[in-house]
């Protein structure tokens, strides 16, 4: 693992949605599950529109999230997506030496830098399978951010390895935006109250298709929640988003998410098997999320050719620790994957 403190040319504000704007492409760039939100959730959200004259009241949704994780409500904060939570953490919590473990979602570092922090990077390496070695994180770090499963590597780190990063006086931020796409949510730290300084972030965007609604939440010690809440604007989460959050905490919704996680695992295995047929492609095979990371020499040119063939893939060079030879691919249904593999074959032939 490598440690870097300098800023570089990585575009931390580039996200997958930029790959599909203004063009009709089959989307493998954005990690939102297809055919979502489901009809029952759309109906619940639509039903909330009759109450828009009243100011949002988050108590029911907060209680539902707390019950889902077997926590008191004072350990829960609802946010306008996980992205808002990163901004709140950067602005509200003191940090003298923040460290972000990369490659991972870039918004936490961007938010820290915008708040005036100098951010240190711990870079996980391909030769180690992009797996975490807790000893690589500087002992002096008082705020550490890591994703699990990590975007874009799709690696699921053992909960014990992440918990080993906890220290008295250190805030340990774990981005679990994709954890509900892992069957059984194994290795999750959500609901744990025995890990000092633990802050877990969750998103309802990916599994439920709510990117346009903006809803997520934070699980942390009451004093941390209070500090973050103090930094929030009034009524930060809309009534439709609150209704969606409460609905997604129901037993039926959790069972549906679990079923979707199992189906994603099957479709991911199919994608990985197809990618393994190409000598030019090397995938991170330990993938556990709804996406896979692949290395292709000249991947930036392959990506351009894929666009010409009707497919959008997420460029990898905006993630610290990766370069232009990496692409992230969302897991889709078998028919879409088969069409993509045919397009990839054509794109690689064009390069040859």
HELIX and SHEET records of a PDB file:
HELIX    1   1 UNK A   16  UNK A   19  5                                   4    
HELIX    2   2 UNK A   39  UNK A   47  1                                   9    
HELIX    3   3 UNK A   48  UNK A   51  5                                   4    
HELIX    4   4 UNK A   59  UNK A   68  1                                  10    
HELIX    5   5 UNK A   73  UNK A   75  5                                   3    
HELIX    6   6 UNK A   81  UNK A   92  1                                  12    
HELIX    7   7 UNK A  107  UNK A  114  1                                   8    
HELIX    8   8 UNK A  126  UNK A  128  5                                   3    
HELIX    9   9 UNK A  134  UNK A  136  5                                   3    
HELIX   10  10 UNK A  159  UNK A  163  1                                   5    
HELIX   11  11 UNK A  179  UNK A  181  5                                   3    
HELIX   12  12 UNK A  183  UNK A  185  5                                   3    
HELIX   13  13 UNK A  205  UNK A  208  1                                   4    
HELIX   14  14 UNK A  222  UNK A  231  1                                  10    
HELIX   15  15 UNK A  239  UNK A  248  1                                  10    
HELIX   16  16 UNK A  251  UNK A  275  1                                  25    
HELIX   17  17 UNK A  299  UNK A  308  1                                  10    
HELIX   18  18 UNK A  334  UNK A  351  1                                  18    
SHEET    1   A 8 UNK A   2  UNK A   4  0                                        
SHEET    2   A 8 UNK A 120  UNK A 123 -1                                        
SHEET    3   A 8 UNK A  98  UNK A 102  1                                        
SHEET    4   A 8 UNK A 143  UNK A 147  1                                        
SHEET    5   A 8 UNK A 171  UNK A 175  1                                        
SHEET    6   A 8 UNK A 198  UNK A 203  1                                        
SHEET    7   A 8 UNK A 216  UNK A 220 -1                                        
SHEET    8   A 8 UNK A  76  UNK A  79 -1                                        
SHEET    1   B 5 UNK A  26  UNK A  28  0                                        
SHEET    2   B 5 UNK A 311  UNK A 315  1                                        
SHEET    3   B 5 UNK A 326  UNK A 330 -1                                        
SHEET    4   B 5 UNK A 291  UNK A 296 -1                                        
SHEET    5   B 5 UNK A 281  UNK A 283 -1                                        
END                                                                             
